[in-house]
């Protein structure tokens, strides 16, 4: 029987674990089939522009690796990951002020895998996870799968508000709720593009320290700044209360599926055991390829190249927003991949998406980034992958749809929009 016929015809429906019923299609992943059509300008998925990476660098790394360590590269590895790469990761994190030991670093199959392992270690059904509002859709899917309640904390152009965080914690504790951790993307956040201000970082850490709340710092974009480096990492200020997650997906290429976690020793040990239980070990080949690339290439110059690519695309996106949608509020990112757009009151970005696809443009609705289904009048634009010309065309098409929805609202009210 075809799996595509739906759950109502699934003969094993009653056998699934309770948490399996929390699984749902990501609003981002659901767009892939549509946005793969060449005529559609995709401003949806957060894909890096891997064409800016010279393939000869990877070819050189492959040749060198297979000549020196070919048998090791295609063999099983350790559950904590390749020692040489862990030492290189330590040097990478030092760029953001982090002091670390190779013993406290665990390589994972992308940072998403690290977040999944940590959620499995900490979250019981009904626990609370504090997160920015809006927050990364992939993290929300993991938290939902482990049956956590996501409490979004007010976030503005300077990142999460310490005052709002303190209020949320107090309210949840008074209600008898168990808070397991605070999840943050502090630099050029997905989806908002905002960066947590330097003066807010120690305040947030002190609040969490005072309330014995662990902090998960997810930082895939931190090195992709446009004009100046981001403030020092939260982990650099608190080695015992912060778990740091990083990734090579954005600064090299996502196809390697290599991330890393820096954790306090006791958590690190449990993380290694959880990883060995789940997958035995992360890919030796992918790790050694990246290690060889870091050894033989001017990888910092390559990151500079990526910064220039994304700066050009960001400028194109903001320029098109000023040209075609000047009345809409849009975040002004200093790095990373994303713009966060506020639509006119009454315009529902999720309901509007099919109309946008008809106009051959796609974006991600704001509801994808809230655990409670809010964010209807928000949308995310990702400018990392299309060319500047395609970005301008896509936003021009998007403006056609938004302006039509606004006119319908003005004429007929909410019932007339997105129909």
Buried (B, 14 or more C-beta within 10 A) or exposed (E): EEEEEEEEEEEEEEEEEEEEEBEEEBBBEBBEEBBEEEEBBBBBBBBBBBEEBEEEBBEBBBEBBBEEBEEBBEEEBBBBBBBBBBBBBBEBBEBBBBEBEBEBBBBBBBBBBBBBBBBBBBBEEEBBBBBBBBBBBBBBBBBBBBBBBBBBBEBEEEBBBBEBBBEBBEEBEEEEBEBBBBBBBBBBBBBBBBBBBEEBBBBBBBBBBEBEBBBBBBBBBBBBBBEEEBBBBBBBBBBEBBBBBBBBBBBBBBEBBBBBBBBBEEBBBBBBEBBEEBBEBBBBBBBBBBBBBBBBBEBEEBBEBBBEBBBBBBBBBBBBBEEBBEEBEBBEBBBBBBBBBBBBEBBBBBBBBEBBBEBBBBBBBBBBBBBEEBBBBBBBBBBBBBEBEBBBBBBBBBBBBBBBBBEBBEEEEEEBBBE
